[in-house]
Amino acid sequence: MKKVYLIGAGPGDPELITLKAIRALQESEAVLYDHLINPEILRHCSDKAEFIFVGKSKGDHTLPQDEINKLIVELTSRHNTVSRLKGGDPYIFGRGGEEFEFVLNHGLDCEVIPGITSASGASTSCNIPLTHRDYASEVIFITGHKKKEGDYAGFSSLDLKRKTYVLYMAVSAVGDIMKEIMKNPENKKIPVAVVEKATLKNERVVTGLVENISDLILEKNIQPPALIILGEVVNFHDRIAGIKEKMKLRL
C-alpha cells in the first residue's frame, strides 16, 4: 500500500531529529521539504529520492497549502513512499492536521512522526524552562500570524502571571502585539526573550520587557525564524548567565 509520512524535523539542529524520522526518510522515494529544514537532514534520504522544495515564508509561498496537499497525493502515483518534512512538529502550527486529513480522504495510508517543537528546542537551548515552580505552572503556544492582517485584539486579554506564553511567527508583528498586551498596565514589566535561529550555531537571544522588546528587536535586527517567549521564566535565563559568569571568574 502507498504510504505518506508527515515528519517533524525539529527546531533546526540536525541532531535533534528522531531515529524514527530518519528511518522514514531513508525509505522515502520522494521528499517534500520547506525552508526551515536544515540541509544536513536531507543527507539521511536515499540518493535516489526525488526532492521537492515547497518552502513558505512571509510573503513568499513557493506553493499555497492547497497545492502542497494535492502534490503530496500526486507524488504517490509514481512513488510508493512519500514524506512531507517540516520544521518543528507537524501538529504544532505546522498544518499537519490539514495534510493528514487530505491524504486520508484520498484513501492513502498516512503516519505522523512527531518532532521537537520550536518552543521546546528554543527554550532549552537558551536556558529558559517553559515551566518552573518559582515562575510558571502553565504554558500556552500562540501564533502571531493572523489570517486577517492587524487582527491582534485577543492579546490585550492575556494574563501573564505565573504563565509562559510562546509566540510563533510573531516577530514581524511584535510591535502591534506588544501594544495590545500593554493595554493591561501590569504587563509592561513582564520579561520577554526573543530567540533567533534557535538551536543553531548562530543562535541569538535578546531579552527585555514587554514595554521595550519591540525596540530591541529593531536595534539588534532580529530576523525570522525567531520565537518570542513571555513570562517570568525569562528571568531564569539571566540567573543562569550570572552563574556561568561567576564560574568563568573562578576558573
C-alpha positions in Angstrom: 0.0 0.0 0.0 1.1 3.5 -0.7 2.5 5.3 2.3 2.8 9.0 3.3 4.8 10.3 6.2 4.4 13.7 7.8 7.7 14.2 9.6 8.7 16.7 12.2 12.4 17.7 11.6 12.8 19.5 14.9 13.9 23.1 15.6 17.0 23.3 13.4 19.9 21.4 14.9 20.2 18.3 12.7 21.0 16.1 15.7 17.5 16.8 17.2 15.6 14.7 14.6 14.3 11.4 15.8 15.5 8.0 14.8 12.1 7.1 13.6 12.1 10.1 11.3 15.5 9.1 9.9 14.2 5.6 9.1 11.2 7.0 7.3 13.4 9.4 5.3 15.7 6.6 4.3 12.9 4.6 2.8 11.1 7.5 1.1 11.2 7.8 -2.7 10.0 11.4 -2.7 10.5 14.1 0.0 8.8 17.5 0.1 10.6 20.0 2.4 10.3 23.6 3.4 12.7 26.5 4.1 13.1 25.7 7.8 14.7 22.4 7.2 18.4 22.1 7.9 20.0 20.8 4.7 22.1 18.3 6.7 18.9 16.4 7.5 18.3 15.7 3.8 21.5 13.6 3.9 19.5 10.9 5.6 17.4 10.4 2.5 18.1 7.9 -0.3 20.4 9.1 -3.1 17.6 8.1 -5.5 14.9 10.2 -3.8 13.1 12.9 -5.6 13.3 16.2 -3.7 10.6 18.9 -4.0 11.1 22.3 -2.3 7.7 23.7 -1.1 9.1 26.4 1.3 6.9 29.0 2.7 8.0 32.3 4.4 6.2 35.6 5.0 5.1 37.0 1.7 6.8 34.2 -0.3 4.9 31.0 -0.8 6.5 28.6 -3.3 3.2 26.7 -3.3 -0.1 27.5 -1.5 -1.1 25.0 1.2 -3.9 23.5 -1.1 -1.4 22.9 -3.8 1.0 21.2 -1.4 -1.8 18.9 -0.3 -2.5 17.9 -3.9 1.2 17.4 -4.7 1.6 15.0 -1.8 -1.1 12.8 -3.2 0.0 13.2 -6.8 3.5 12.0 -5.9 2.1 8.7 -4.7 1.1 7.9 -8.3 4.7 7.3 -9.1 6.2 6.6 -5.7 5.3 4.1 -3.0 6.6 6.1 -0.1 6.3 9.9 0.1 7.5 12.1 3.0 6.5 15.7 3.9 9.3 17.0 6.0 8.6 20.2 8.0 10.3 22.1 10.8 9.4 21.6 14.4 6.4 19.3 14.9 3.8 18.7 12.2 0.9 19.2 14.6 2.1 22.5 16.2 1.5 25.4 13.8 2.7 23.1 11.0 -0.6 22.5 9.2 0.0 18.8 9.7 -3.7 18.2 10.6 -4.8 19.6 7.2 -2.4 17.5 5.3 -3.2 14.3 7.3 -6.9 14.7 6.6 -6.4 15.4 2.9 -4.2 12.3 2.5 -6.6 10.0 4.3 -9.5 11.3 2.3 -7.7 10.1 -0.8 -7.5 6.6 0.5 -3.8 6.6 1.4 -2.0 5.4 4.5 -0.5 8.2 6.4 1.6 8.3 9.5 2.7 11.4 11.5 6.1 11.3 13.1 6.5 14.0 15.8 9.4 16.4 16.1 10.8 18.6 18.8 8.7 21.7 18.5 10.5 25.1 18.2 9.2 26.2 21.6 10.8 23.3 23.4 14.0 23.5 21.3 14.5 27.2 21.7 13.7 27.4 25.4 16.0 24.5 26.3 18.8 25.8 24.0 18.9 29.2 25.7 18.1 28.0 29.3 14.6 29.3 29.7 12.5 26.5 31.2 8.9 26.7 30.0 7.7 25.6 33.4 9.4 26.2 36.7 8.0 26.0 40.3 9.1 29.6 41.0 7.8 31.1 37.8 5.2 29.3 35.8 2.8 26.3 36.0 1.2 26.8 32.6 2.5 27.0 29.0 0.5 28.5 26.2 1.5 28.4 22.5 0.1 31.2 20.3 0.6 32.0 16.6 1.4 35.6 15.9 0.4 35.1 12.3 -3.2 36.0 11.8 -5.4 35.3 8.7 -6.6 38.9 8.9 -3.7 41.4 9.0 -3.8 43.5 12.1 -6.2 41.2 14.0 -4.3 41.2 17.3 -7.1 42.3 19.7 -7.0 39.0 21.6 -3.6 39.7 23.0 -5.0 42.5 25.2 -6.7 39.9 27.4 -3.6 37.8 28.2 -2.9 37.0 31.8 0.8 36.7 32.1 1.0 35.9 35.9 2.7 32.5 36.5 2.3 31.6 32.9 4.6 31.2 29.9 3.5 32.3 26.5 5.4 31.2 23.4 4.6 33.2 20.3 5.3 31.6 17.0 5.7 33.6 13.8 5.3 36.9 15.6 8.5 38.9 15.0 7.1 40.9 12.1 4.0 41.8 14.1 5.7 42.3 17.5 5.0 46.0 17.7 1.2 45.6 17.3 1.2 42.5 19.6 3.1 44.3 22.4 0.8 47.3 22.2 -2.2 45.1 22.7 -0.5 43.3 25.7 0.3 46.7 27.3 -3.3 47.7 27.4 -3.1 45.9 30.7 -0.6 48.2 32.5 0.6 45.3 34.8 2.1 43.6 31.7 4.6 46.3 30.8 7.3 44.9 33.1 6.9 41.2 32.2 10.2 39.8 30.9 10.4 38.8 27.2 13.0 36.8 25.3 13.4 36.6 21.5 15.3 33.6 20.2 16.6 33.8 16.7 17.7 30.7 14.8 17.2 28.5 17.8 19.5 25.5 18.4 21.8 26.5 15.6 25.4 27.7 15.9 24.4 31.3 15.1 21.5 31.4 17.6 20.9 34.8 19.2 18.9 35.6 22.3 17.7 39.1 23.1 15.9 39.7 26.5 13.9 42.7 27.6 10.4 43.7 28.8 7.1 43.9 27.1 7.4 47.7 27.0 10.8 47.7 25.2 11.2 44.4 23.3 10.0 45.8 20.0 12.7 48.5 20.1 15.3 45.9 21.0 14.3 43.6 18.1 14.8 46.5 15.7 18.1 47.6 17.3 19.5 44.0 17.1 18.0 43.4 13.6 16.4 40.1 14.7 15.0 38.2 11.7 12.7 35.2 11.3 12.8 32.4 12.1 12.6 33.6 15.7 10.4 32.7 18.7 9.1 35.1 21.4 8.9 33.8 25.0 6.9 35.9 27.5 6.8 35.3 31.3 8.8 35.4 34.5 10.7 32.2 33.4 12.8 34.5 31.2 14.4 35.7 34.4 15.9 32.2 34.8 18.0 32.9 31.7 19.6 35.9 33.3 20.2 34.0 36.6 22.0 31.2 34.7 24.0 33.7 32.7 25.2 35.2 36.1 26.1 31.8 37.5 28.1 31.0 34.3 29.9 34.3 34.6 30.9 33.5 38.2 32.2 30.1 37.1 34.4 31.7 34.5 35.9 34.0 37.1 36.7 31.1 39.4 38.4 29.2 36.6 
